[in-house]
Amino acid sequence: MSRLAICPGSFDPITYGHLDIIQRGAKVFDQVIVTVFNNQSKQPLFSVEERLELLKSVTKDLENVSVDTSSGLLMDYAKEQNAHAILRGLRAVSDFEYEMQITSMNRKLNEDIETFFMMTNNQYSFLSSSMVKEVAKYHANVSDLVPEVVESALKKKFAEKGANS
């Protein structure tokens, strides 16, 4: 029986913090499915399709990592995939309360699927996709926050937005 984990998120865009969790999770689990979920409370910069392409690009060298998308409940998706675990990253104590609420609800929905938390590398503990977008919007250097392909996509996206303003 292989150990399959779902690593869910909006990944708008993927950062080195996300990539850190995915790479380390790939060492622990036999297979990791990085799944883009569309968070209805957020206004995404990138479409789901763009986020999938960026994720595929930055995880292409991780043989046991695949990329997918879902618009339903995480626990329904995890059950459909025969997953045994949910892999979540924690940046700081401030993430814990929110993650605990989500995990408690998920456990109520399906107690057979465990949630595993992994602390992100300290160098990424301050990093969020929202912060990256804000900094990139003002054309500041984000090369040490996101992979090169993501940096290029951010520059292109904000150049388009600037031209359409």
PyMOL commands that set and color helices and strands:
alter all, ss='L'
color gray80, all
select helices_A, chain A and resi 16-28+48-59+74-80+93-109+122-124+129-137+148-163
alter helices_A, ss='H'
color red, helices_A
select strands_A, chain A and resi 4-9+31-37+65-70+85-90+114-119
alter strands_A, ss='S'
color yellow, strands_A
deselect
rebuild
show_as cartoon
